[in-house]
Amino acid sequence: MRMQPVGVAAAITPWNFPIAMITRKAGASLAAACPIIVKPAPETPLSALAPAEQAGLPRGVFQVLVGDPIELSKPLLSDTRVRALSDLPLKFHPVAVRVSADVTPFGAV
């Protein structure tokens, strides 16, 4: 396995251990030189804002989407500019996720 930038990454995080999961997912993306969009769980929406603000990154490199999970997740996952995805197993995910063939799971390049 080889790590290399693939483009914009998206991360959908769970409600349990929210900051740990956000930093883990964002860290992998940023280490590979990929900007990231984080969609935190609706139960812990503010948990992603502190890491994003404290990271000291240029504007637009670490983005946070807060709001209705269905309304935000579907467009995020269908956008062709999103080239990597880190999400929850489907049995835990509130949204039925369809991922197009051009989206690369984190770490699989």
Stockholm file with secondary structure:
# STOCKHOLM 1.0

chainA/1-109         MRMQPVGVAAAITPWNFPIAMITRKAGASLAAACPIIVKPAPETPLSALAPAEQAGLPRGVFQVLVGDPIELSKPLLSDTRVRALSDLPLKFHPVAVRVSADVTPFGAV
#=GR chainA/1-109 SS CCCCCCSEEEEECCSSSHHHHHHHHHHHHHHTTCCEEEECCTTSGGGGHHHHHHTCCCTTSEEECCSCHHHHHHHHHHCTTEEEEECCCGGGCSSCCCCCTTCEETTCC
#=GC SS_cons         CCCCCCSEEEEECCSSSHHHHHHHHHHHHHHTTCCEEEECCTTSGGGGHHHHHHTCCCTTSEEECCSCHHHHHHHHHHCTTEEEEECCCGGGCSSCCCCCTTCEETTCC
//
